[in-house]
Amino acid sequence: MGNVSAAESPKTFVDVPSPPMLPPPPPTEIPKTIKTKETAGPGSSSNEPDVNPGLYEDLHKQTKDLFPQVFEGAKVIVAKGLSSHFQISHTITLSTFTPSVYRFGTTYIGTKQLSPTESFPVLLGDIDSSGNMNANIIHAFTDRIRAKLVAQFQPNKCVGQQVSFDYKGDDFTASLTTGNVDPLSASGLLVGHYLQRITPSLALGAEIMYQRGQQVPGGEIAIMSLAGRWSGEKWQLSTNLSPMAGNLHTCFYQKVHENLQVGVELETSLRMAESTATVAYQIDIPKAEVTFRGQVDSNWCIGAVLEKKLAPFPFTLALSGYANHVKNQYRFGMGIIIG
């Protein structure tokens, strides 16, 4: 919960059965000189075999990373590294379907270095021209205990907060997350995660979510979900099952070869008797410095983003397209990333 991946816009809180999690950090990349383990992926910084299964929330990460981040209109991102620890960014978005906005973002990486690729604390934040602000703090108290704080502000008030603690054992990970806790009204969200490595290829886990508040039917609700991940050298199958809510979420990832990755996602609601399947892929053309991500789902929606580095300049051109053939909706965008 409380992912630290980039996001283009804040997400609103949702009611049950989905827990009202805060949005990920602002659209600012960690400076390439130093990356934290959260951004590099579990086990990527160690030369020794890592039997820790990683975070529960990252079960579907390999598949989700293939999905294109489509956008509409024009976008300009200017990123500037002021030092090896501090970076700022400016984002201008012009759109006819969503409000045009300017966003200023910052990223700071501290000097507490746990490994060659892990430094803490990590502070990320952004604020837009309307006064909406996101703040994120990630810190490692020890090499096993990590903490995250995410807060969302609108002018003159805090509209959401989330605190997470992760404990990474030798072959398991346990996490506890609280969201929008208000002791005065006895409301809020509490989520517990546990993921255990069973064999080198199999990990099993569970999630327990408890939510209390006036908007919850009956005043409170508790939902338990089960999860598993079966992985090979170039593939991964992960799934979440919530029997009480009647939801099934399954993802499959396959690295076909060095420059082609494919993923499939299936979301099923037994209560609504609905299913949505999505196929995503990523194609890399190293010689042309081009990355292409695309997706198509069973609702006849197609999306794609092409990114081309304009060497020798520090520019990246991004072209985006989205089509919903059922509703006859089409969105196109063009962006430039400087830095």
Phi, psi and chi 1 to 4 in degrees:
 res  aa     phi    psi   chi1   chi2   chi3   chi4
   1 MET       -  150.3  -33.0  -60.3  -70.4      -
   2 GLY    69.5   54.2      -      -      -      -
   3 ASN   -60.3  156.2  -67.4  -25.0      -      -
   4 VAL  -112.3   27.9 -162.3      -      -      -
   5 SER   -90.4  163.0   55.4      -      -      -
   6 ALA   -71.0  150.1      -      -      -      -
   7 ALA  -141.0  148.7      -      -      -      -
   8 GLU   -89.4  -27.9  -66.1  -60.1  -29.9      -
   9 SER  -151.7  153.8   60.8      -      -      -
  10 PRO   -66.1  148.1  -16.9   28.3      -      -
  11 LYS  -105.4  147.6  -63.0 -179.3 -178.8  178.1
  12 THR   -82.3  160.2   57.9      -      -      -
  13 PHE   -76.4  146.0  -64.0   95.1      -      -
  14 VAL  -120.6  157.6  -66.7      -      -      -
  15 ASP   -89.3  178.0  -64.7  -32.8      -      -
  16 VAL   -59.1  154.1  -67.7      -      -      -
  17 PRO   -83.0   -5.6   30.5  -35.5      -      -
  18 SER   -83.9  129.5  -60.8      -      -      -
  19 PRO   -68.1  140.1   22.1  -30.9      -      -
  20 PRO   -80.2   81.8   28.9  -31.3      -      -
  21 MET   -84.1  151.0  -69.4  -68.0   93.1      -
  22 LEU   -75.5  161.7  -73.7  170.7      -      -
  23 PRO   -70.5  160.3   26.8  -33.8      -      -
  24 PRO   -65.5  174.5  -19.5   31.5      -      -
  25 PRO   -61.9  169.0  -23.2   33.3      -      -
  26 PRO   -64.9  165.3   22.5  -32.3      -      -
  27 PRO   -74.3   65.9   28.7  -34.6      -      -
  28 THR  -128.4  127.6  -54.2      -      -      -
  29 GLU   -83.4  146.9  -66.1 -175.1   -4.2      -
  30 ILE   -67.6  135.2  -57.1  -65.1      -      -
  31 PRO   -52.6  140.5  -25.2   33.1      -      -
  32 LYS   -68.3  -16.0  -63.8 -178.9  179.6  179.2
  33 THR   -68.3  -34.1   53.4      -      -      -
  34 ILE  -141.0  128.4  -62.4 -179.3      -      -
  35 LYS  -123.6  143.1  -74.8 -174.6  178.8  -73.6
  36 THR   -83.2  165.2   65.2      -      -      -
  37 LYS   -66.2  -28.3 -166.1  169.4 -175.0  177.8
  38 GLU   -62.6  -35.0  -81.0   78.3    3.2      -
  39 THR   -88.4  -28.9   57.7      -      -      -
  40 ALA   -84.2  -20.5      -      -      -      -
  41 GLY   101.2  148.2      -      -      -      -
  42 PRO   -59.7  133.0  -19.7   30.4      -      -
  43 GLY    79.5    1.2      -      -      -      -
  44 SER   -81.4  -13.3   61.0      -      -      -
  45 SER  -100.4   -1.6   62.4      -      -      -
  46 SER  -111.1  142.5  175.0      -      -      -
  47 ASN   -81.3  -18.0  -66.1  -33.9      -      -
  48 GLU   -90.5  153.6  -60.4  178.7   -3.6      -
  49 PRO   -59.5  131.0  -22.2   32.2      -      -
  50 ASP  -103.6  112.1 -170.8   -0.6      -      -
  51 VAL   -92.5   -2.1  -63.8      -      -      -
  52 ASN   -66.5  131.2 -177.1  -83.6      -      -
  53 PRO   -75.9   -3.9   28.8  -34.6      -      -
  54 GLY    84.9 -169.5      -      -      -      -
  55 LEU   -83.6  148.0  -62.3  176.7      -      -
  56 TYR   -60.0  -39.6 -177.3   99.2      -      -
  57 GLU   -68.8  -13.4   64.5 -177.9   24.5      -
  58 ASP   -98.2   15.1  -68.9  -23.9      -      -
  59 LEU   -56.3  -42.3  -82.9  173.8      -      -
  60 HIS  -102.3   14.5  -51.8  -61.3      -      -
  61 LYS   -61.6  -42.0 -173.2  176.7 -174.1  -59.2
  62 GLN   -61.1  -39.6  -81.1 -166.2  -55.0      -
  63 THR   -72.8  -44.2  -58.2      -      -      -
  64 LYS   -62.1  -32.0  -73.8  -66.3 -172.0 -179.9
  65 ASP   -66.2  -17.5  -74.8  -12.8      -      -
  66 LEU   -81.5  -18.6  -58.6 -178.2      -      -
  67 PHE   -70.9  133.8  -76.8   69.2      -      -
  68 PRO   -72.3  140.7   27.2  -34.3      -      -
  69 GLN   -89.9   82.5  -60.4  -63.7  -40.7      -
  70 VAL   -70.9  150.4  -63.5      -      -      -
  71 PHE  -145.1  168.3   59.2   93.6      -      -
  72 GLU  -128.3  143.3 -172.4  -88.2  -25.8      -
  73 GLY    90.8 -145.4      -      -      -      -
  74 ALA  -116.9  143.0      -      -      -      -
  75 LYS  -142.4  136.3  177.2  178.8  -66.2 -174.5
  76 VAL  -128.7  125.8  178.1      -      -      -
  77 ILE  -121.5  124.9  -59.2  176.6      -      -
  78 VAL  -117.5  115.3 -179.5      -      -      -
  79 ALA  -113.0  134.9      -      -      -      -
  80 LYS  -134.5  121.5  174.9   66.4  173.4  178.6
  81 GLY   -87.9  112.0      -      -      -      -
  82 LEU   -80.2  -25.1  -57.4 -177.7      -      -
  83 SER  -161.2 -177.1   69.7      -      -      -
  84 SER   -71.7   -9.3   59.8      -      -      -
  85 HIS  -115.1  -13.7  -62.3  -80.2      -      -
  86 PHE  -133.3  134.8 -170.1   65.0      -      -
  87 GLN  -142.4  144.0  174.2 -179.3  -69.9      -
  88 ILE  -124.4  160.7   62.0  172.8      -      -
  89 SER  -147.5  150.8   67.8      -      -      -
  90 HIS  -123.6  130.7  -54.1  -89.8      -      -
  91 THR  -127.5  125.0  -56.4      -      -      -
  92 ILE  -117.6  124.6  -59.6  175.6      -      -
  93 THR  -122.0  126.0  -56.3      -      -      -
  94 LEU  -117.2  122.7  -56.7  176.7      -      -
  95 SER  -145.5  151.6  173.9      -      -      -
  96 THR   -95.9  -13.6   56.5      -      -      -
  97 PHE  -108.3  -23.9  -64.1   95.2      -      -
  98 THR  -125.2  157.5   59.0      -      -      -
  99 PRO   -59.6  135.3  -22.6   32.8      -      -
 100 SER   -71.2  142.1  -60.2      -      -      -
 101 VAL  -150.9  151.5   66.5      -      -      -
 102 TYR  -112.1  134.8  162.9   77.2      -      -
 103 ARG  -130.3  134.0  179.3  175.5  -72.4  108.1
 104 PHE  -111.3  127.7  173.6   75.0      -      -
 105 GLY  -126.8  152.6      -      -      -      -
 106 THR  -135.5  150.2   61.1      -      -      -
 107 THR  -138.6  128.7  -59.8      -      -      -
 108 TYR  -127.8  132.8  171.9   78.9      -      -
 109 ILE  -119.2  125.3  -61.5 -180.0      -      -
 110 GLY   -75.5 -171.2      -      -      -      -
 111 THR  -105.2   -0.1   57.0      -      -      -
 112 LYS   -79.6  100.6 -178.4 -179.7  178.9  179.8
 113 GLN  -101.8  113.6 -167.4  165.5   -3.5      -
 114 LEU   -87.4  -24.8  -61.2 -177.4      -      -
 115 SER  -158.0  172.9   72.8      -      -      -
 116 PRO   -57.7  -20.9  -26.9   34.9      -      -
 117 THR  -120.3   13.9   56.7      -      -      -
 118 GLU  -131.4  118.1  -69.9 -177.5  -66.4      -
 119 SER  -134.8  142.4  -66.3      -      -      -
 120 PHE  -138.7  160.6  -64.3   92.6      -      -
 121 PRO   -77.0  163.4   30.3  -36.4      -      -
 122 VAL  -115.0  124.6  178.9      -      -      -
 123 LEU  -120.3  126.3  -73.5   76.4      -      -
 124 LEU  -129.6  144.0  -55.7  100.3      -      -
 125 GLY  -162.7  156.1      -      -      -      -
 126 ASP  -151.9  155.3   76.2  -16.3      -      -
 127 ILE  -141.1  139.5 -174.8  170.1      -      -
 128 ASP  -106.1  178.2   63.1   22.7      -      -
 129 SER   -68.8  -12.5   51.8      -      -      -
 130 SER   -92.2   -2.9  -60.3      -      -      -
 131 GLY    92.1    5.5      -      -      -      -
 132 ASN   -78.8  134.4  -59.6  -44.9      -      -
 133 MET  -134.7  141.4 -176.1  174.6   68.9      -
 134 ASN  -117.7  136.7  -64.8  -40.1      -      -
 135 ALA  -130.5  136.6      -      -      -      -
 136 ASN  -139.0  132.7  -53.9  -95.0      -      -
 137 ILE  -130.2  129.8  -59.3  175.1      -      -
 138 ILE  -126.7  129.5  -51.2  166.7      -      -
 139 HIS  -144.1  146.3 -171.7   53.3      -      -
 140 ALA  -111.5  111.9      -      -      -      -
 141 PHE   -73.2  -38.0  -62.4  102.5      -      -
 142 THR  -139.4 -177.6   68.0      -      -      -
 143 ASP   -72.7   -5.7   58.1  -11.5      -      -
 144 ARG  -113.2  -26.1  -67.4 -178.6 -179.9  -91.8
 145 ILE  -108.5  122.3  -59.2  176.4      -      -
 146 ARG  -121.9  150.0  -49.2  -71.4  170.1   91.1
 147 ALA  -132.7  145.4      -      -      -      -
 148 LYS  -133.4  138.4  -55.3  174.8 -172.6  176.8
 149 LEU  -127.2  125.0  170.4   63.1      -      -
 150 VAL  -125.6  130.4 -177.3      -      -      -
 151 ALA  -136.2  145.4      -      -      -      -
 152 GLN  -125.9  128.7 -173.8  179.9   47.7      -
 153 PHE  -122.4  141.1  -60.3   88.7      -      -
 154 GLN  -114.6  165.6  -69.1  179.8   -2.2      -
 155 PRO   -48.5  121.9  -29.3   35.4      -      -
 156 ASN    73.7    8.3  -57.4  -38.7      -      -
 157 LYS  -159.6  155.9   62.3  178.8  178.7  178.9
 158 CYS   -96.6  121.2  176.6      -      -      -
 159 VAL   -99.1   -6.9  -63.4      -      -      -
 160 GLY  -176.0  148.4      -      -      -      -
 161 GLN  -148.2  148.7   50.2   78.2   23.3      -
 162 GLN  -145.5  133.1  175.0 -178.1  -46.4      -
 163 VAL  -125.8  131.1  179.9      -      -      -
 164 SER  -129.5  144.6  -59.2      -      -      -
 165 PHE  -128.4  130.6  -68.0   94.0      -      -
 166 ASP  -120.1  134.2  -56.8  -37.8      -      -
 167 TYR  -119.7  121.6  178.8   83.1      -      -
 168 LYS  -106.0  108.9  -65.4 -172.3  175.9 -177.0
 169 GLY   -86.8 -172.3      -      -      -      -
 170 ASP   -64.4  -40.0  -67.6  -25.8      -      -
 171 ASP  -136.6   23.9   59.5   -5.9      -      -
 172 PHE  -153.2  163.5   72.1   92.6      -      -
 173 THR  -136.3  130.8  -59.6      -      -      -
 174 ALA  -121.2  136.5      -      -      -      -
 175 SER  -135.0  148.5  -57.2      -      -      -
 176 LEU  -134.8  128.8 -179.5   64.5      -      -
 177 THR  -129.9  135.0  -60.3      -      -      -
 178 THR  -118.7  143.2   62.8      -      -      -
 179 GLY  -139.3  129.6      -      -      -      -
 180 ASN    54.0   42.7  -67.8  -15.8      -      -
 181 VAL   -75.5  126.4  175.0      -      -      -
 182 ASP  -127.9   99.8 -173.8   -5.8      -      -
 183 PRO   -62.2  -30.5  -19.9   31.9      -      -
 184 LEU   -66.1  -40.9  -61.7  179.7      -      -
 185 SER   -98.8    3.2   60.6      -      -      -
 186 ALA    52.8   50.1      -      -      -      -
 187 SER  -130.7  159.3   64.0      -      -      -
 188 GLY   147.0 -174.6      -      -      -      -
 189 LEU  -127.9  139.1  176.3   72.6      -      -
 190 LEU  -133.5  125.1 -179.0   65.4      -      -
 191 VAL  -129.8  130.5 -178.9      -      -      -
 192 GLY  -117.3  136.7      -      -      -      -
 193 HIS  -124.3  145.8  -71.6  152.2      -      -
 194 TYR  -147.0  129.2 -176.0   82.3      -      -
 195 LEU  -132.9  124.7 -170.2   60.8      -      -
 196 GLN  -119.7  132.7  174.1   73.3   53.2      -
 197 ARG   -79.8  117.2  174.9   81.6   69.2  178.1
 198 ILE   -90.5  -50.8  -54.8  -60.2      -      -
 199 THR  -133.7  172.0   69.9      -      -      -
 200 PRO   -56.8  -21.9  -27.4   35.3      -      -
 201 SER  -108.5  -10.9  -58.8      -      -      -
 202 LEU  -126.3  132.6  178.6   64.1      -      -
 203 ALA  -132.1  136.5      -      -      -      -
 204 LEU  -125.8  149.3  -60.4  176.7      -      -
 205 GLY  -159.2 -179.7      -      -      -      -
 206 ALA  -148.6  156.2      -      -      -      -
 207 GLU  -131.4  135.5  173.3 -169.1   71.8      -
 208 ILE  -122.7  122.6  -61.9  179.1      -      -
 209 MET  -118.2  127.9 -174.2  -87.6  -72.2      -
 210 TYR  -125.0  126.4  174.6   79.2      -      -
 211 GLN  -130.0  137.4 -172.5  173.4    4.5      -
 212 ARG  -134.5  137.0 -177.9 -176.0  179.0   93.5
 213 GLY   166.7  169.9      -      -      -      -
 214 GLN   -68.2  -28.6  -62.6  179.4   -7.4      -
 215 GLN   -80.9   -8.8  -62.8 -179.8  -12.0      -
 216 VAL   -85.9  129.0  179.9      -      -      -
 217 PRO   -57.1  126.4  -24.6   33.9      -      -
 218 GLY    80.9   -1.2      -      -      -      -
 219 GLY    89.5  -23.2      -      -      -      -
 220 GLU  -158.5  157.5   59.3 -177.9   -4.2      -
 221 ILE  -154.3  146.9 -171.4  173.8      -      -
 222 ALA  -131.9  133.5      -      -      -      -
 223 ILE  -132.4  135.0  -63.1  177.7      -      -
 224 MET  -114.7  137.5 -179.4  175.8 -179.0      -
 225 SER  -127.4  148.9  -59.5      -      -      -
 226 LEU  -112.9  150.8  -56.1  175.8      -      -
 227 ALA  -145.7  155.5      -      -      -      -
 228 GLY  -154.1  154.0      -      -      -      -
 229 ARG  -140.5  125.1 -178.1 -179.3   62.1 -150.8
 230 TRP  -118.6  121.1 -174.9   27.6      -      -
 231 SER  -131.3  150.7   57.2      -      -      -
 232 GLY  -121.7 -165.3      -      -      -      -
 233 GLU   -65.9  -38.7 -177.1  178.3   -3.5      -
 234 LYS  -128.9   17.2  -65.1 -175.5  177.9 -179.6
 235 TRP  -147.9  163.5   59.4  -87.4      -      -
 236 GLN  -155.1  134.9  175.0  179.0  -70.6      -
 237 LEU  -120.9  123.1  175.4   64.9      -      -
 238 SER  -132.4  149.4   55.6      -      -      -
 239 THR  -151.8  148.1 -176.2      -      -      -
 240 ASN  -122.3  135.4  -70.8   86.6      -      -
 241 LEU  -131.2  123.8  173.9   62.8      -      -
 242 SER  -116.2   94.2  179.4      -      -      -
 243 PRO   -60.9  -38.0  -20.4   32.8      -      -
 244 MET   -69.3  -39.7  -61.5  178.3   61.1      -
 245 ALA   -86.7  -13.7      -      -      -      -
 246 GLY    72.1   35.6      -      -      -      -
 247 ASN  -116.1  142.2  -64.9  -31.5      -      -
 248 LEU  -133.5  127.6  174.6   65.8      -      -
 249 HIS  -129.1  116.5 -175.7 -164.4      -      -
 250 THR  -128.0  137.9  -57.6      -      -      -
 251 CYS  -132.5  144.2  -71.7      -      -      -
 252 PHE  -130.3  134.3  177.8   77.3      -      -
 253 TYR  -123.9  138.0  166.5   85.8      -      -
 254 GLN  -140.8  126.3  174.0   75.1   54.2      -
 255 LYS   -93.0  102.0 -174.6  173.3 -177.0  178.7
 256 VAL   -67.6  -50.9 -179.0      -      -      -
 257 HIS  -154.0 -171.0   57.9   73.1      -      -
 258 GLU   -57.6  -32.9 -176.6  178.3   -1.7      -
 259 ASN  -111.3    9.4  -61.1  -38.0      -      -
 260 LEU  -138.0  125.5  175.9   61.0      -      -
 261 GLN  -128.5  141.3  -56.2  172.6   70.2      -
 262 VAL  -131.1  142.2  178.6      -      -      -
 263 GLY  -139.6  149.3      -      -      -      -
 264 VAL  -130.2  133.4 -179.7      -      -      -
 265 GLU  -123.6  135.0  179.2 -175.6   52.7      -
 266 LEU  -127.1  120.5  175.4   64.0      -      -
 267 GLU  -116.3  122.8  -66.1 -177.8  -74.1      -
 268 THR  -127.8  133.0  -59.9      -      -      -
 269 SER  -115.0  106.3  174.5      -      -      -
 270 LEU   -67.7  -32.0  -58.7  178.1      -      -
 271 ARG   -68.4  -38.6 -174.9  172.2   53.2 -175.3
 272 MET   -91.7   -6.4  -58.8  -63.9  -64.9      -
 273 ALA    55.7   45.8      -      -      -      -
 274 GLU  -132.1  146.2  -65.7  179.5   -7.2      -
 275 SER  -140.1  144.4  -66.4      -      -      -
 276 THR  -132.0  125.8  -58.6      -      -      -
 277 ALA  -112.4  137.5      -      -      -      -
 278 THR  -133.3  133.4  -54.3      -      -      -
 279 VAL  -109.9  127.2  177.7      -      -      -
 280 ALA  -126.6  154.0      -      -      -      -
 281 TYR  -152.1  156.9   54.9   91.6      -      -
 282 GLN  -134.0  127.9  175.5  176.9  -41.4      -
 283 ILE  -118.3  126.0  -58.8  174.3      -      -
 284 ASP  -110.3  133.7  -63.0  -53.9      -      -
 285 ILE  -120.0   87.7  -51.2  176.2      -      -
 286 PRO   -58.1  -40.7  -22.3   33.6      -      -
 287 LYS   -64.5  -33.4  -67.7 -175.6  178.4 -179.6
 288 ALA   -94.0   -2.4      -      -      -      -
 289 GLU    53.8   48.9  -64.5 -173.3  -53.6      -
 290 VAL  -122.2  137.3  169.4      -      -      -
 291 THR  -125.6  128.3  -62.0      -      -      -
 292 PHE  -123.7  125.0 -177.2   85.2      -      -
 293 ARG  -119.5  136.9  -64.9 -177.2  179.2   92.1
 294 GLY  -143.2  161.4      -      -      -      -
 295 GLN  -151.7  152.0   71.6  175.3   70.8      -
 296 VAL  -145.9  137.0   57.1      -      -      -
 297 ASP  -123.0  174.6   63.5   28.8      -      -
 298 SER   -74.0   -6.1   55.3      -      -      -
 299 ASN   -94.0   15.0  -65.9  -36.8      -      -
 300 TRP    62.8   39.4  -61.2  102.4      -      -
 301 CYS  -109.1  133.5  -62.8      -      -      -
 302 ILE  -126.2  135.0  -59.1  174.3      -      -
 303 GLY  -140.7  149.7      -      -      -      -
 304 ALA  -157.6  149.7      -      -      -      -
 305 VAL  -138.3  129.7  171.6      -      -      -
 306 LEU  -113.9  130.4 -177.3  145.3      -      -
 307 GLU  -120.6  128.5  -64.5 -178.6   -5.9      -
 308 LYS  -129.5  122.0  161.4   67.2  176.3  175.0
 309 LYS   -79.1  130.1  -67.7 -175.1  178.2  180.0
 310 LEU   -98.0   68.3  -54.7  178.3      -      -
 311 ALA   -65.1  147.8      -      -      -      -
 312 PRO   -87.9    8.4   33.9  -35.3      -      -
 313 PHE   -82.0  152.7  -54.9  100.8      -      -
 314 PRO   -81.3   49.2   31.6  -35.5      -      -
 315 PHE  -115.9  148.8  -61.0  161.3      -      -
 316 THR  -131.7  124.4  -60.6      -      -      -
 317 LEU   -93.7  132.6  174.8   67.3      -      -
 318 ALA  -123.6  128.5      -      -      -      -
 319 LEU  -119.4  131.1  -58.8  176.3      -      -
 320 SER  -127.4  144.8  172.8      -      -      -
 321 GLY  -146.2  143.4      -      -      -      -
 322 TYR  -145.5  137.1  175.8   81.6      -      -
 323 ALA  -139.0  129.3      -      -      -      -
 324 ASN  -112.5  100.9 -174.1  -31.9      -      -
 325 HIS   -74.0  -18.8  -65.9  -71.1      -      -
 326 VAL   -76.2  -44.3  175.8      -      -      -
 327 LYS   -95.1    1.0  -61.2 -179.1  179.4 -179.8
 328 ASN    55.6   45.4  -71.1  -35.9      -      -
 329 GLN  -110.3  132.1  -65.1  178.8  -11.1      -
 330 TYR  -134.4  132.4  -55.9   94.0      -      -
 331 ARG  -131.7  133.7  -54.9  -74.4 -173.3  -93.8
 332 PHE  -132.3  145.9  -59.9   95.9      -      -
 333 GLY  -145.9  156.5      -      -      -      -
 334 MET  -139.1  133.8 -178.3  176.6   67.4      -
 335 GLY  -138.7  161.4      -      -      -      -
 336 ILE  -134.6  131.2 -173.5   75.0      -      -
 337 ILE  -113.3  123.2  -56.6  172.1      -      -
 338 ILE  -112.3  122.0  -55.9  174.9      -      -
 339 GLY   116.2      -      -      -      -      -
